[in-house]
Amino acid sequence: MADDESLDGSATTGRSRGGGGRGTTTIADNVVSAIAGIAIRETDGVHAIGRGASKALGAVKGRMSGSSGAGHAIKVEVGSKQTAIDVDIKVDYGIPIHELADRIRTHVTDAVETMTGLEVVEININVFDVHVPGEDDDEDESDDDRGRPPARVQ
């Protein structure tokens, strides 16, 4: 059975381990993106995935739906047998970035290939920032509280 690329950017594969050619399996881009996002988040040293609007949208989506929310921060290209992944990350200070990138690639490759059967041909990692503890800890405060000293009692 031949593999086909669907029009919606998802992979349709005739490979069915143990299935004996009884149909096709379609894997959408957002499935690969979600798997990759979870694998990246589980890697020690990654502070955040995505930046700006995609990070905020992912956080809101994750709270509302319980989903991983990383899909907008991770770009994937899914073919009939292969996939390529691009991700923007913010790393924790003190972590050797080249070693972290290697761990991310290993985790993502293992997760995506195991769960989908697609070959991961490349993972491009863009490190856009370094998180320094205490530097941006006030991001969760509301605009009304900015500029005021923290409350001594609650």
SULJOVEN-V38024 format. One record per pair of residues at least 24 apart in sequence whose ideal C-beta (glycine too) atoms are under 6 Angstrom apart, sorted by the first residue. I is the first residue (numbers start at 0). J is the second residue. D is the distance in whole Angstrom. If there is no record, write none. Layout:
# SULJOVEN-V38024
[[I/J/D] [I/J/D]]
This chain:
# SULJOVEN-V38024
[[2/79/4] [2/80/6] [4/79/5] [10/77/5] [10/79/6] [14/116/6] [26/115/5] [28/75/5] [28/77/5] [29/70/5] [31/75/5] [31/77/6] [31/82/5] [31/111/6] [32/70/4] [32/73/5] [32/75/5] [33/67/5] [33/70/6] [34/110/5] [34/111/5] [34/114/5] [35/73/5] [35/84/5] [35/107/5] [36/67/5] [36/69/3] [36/73/5] [37/67/6] [38/106/4] [38/107/5] [38/110/4] [39/103/6] [42/102/5] [42/103/5] [42/106/5] [44/90/6] [44/91/5] [44/94/4] [44/99/4] [45/88/5] [46/89/5] [46/91/5] [46/130/4] [47/89/4] [48/72/5] [48/88/6] [49/87/6] [50/87/5] [50/127/5] [81/118/5] [81/120/5] [82/117/5] [82/119/6] [83/120/5] [83/121/5] [84/122/5] [85/123/5] [86/124/6] [87/125/5] [87/127/5] [88/126/6] [89/128/4] [89/130/6] [90/126/6] [90/129/6] [91/130/5] [92/129/5] [92/131/5] [96/126/6] [100/124/5]]
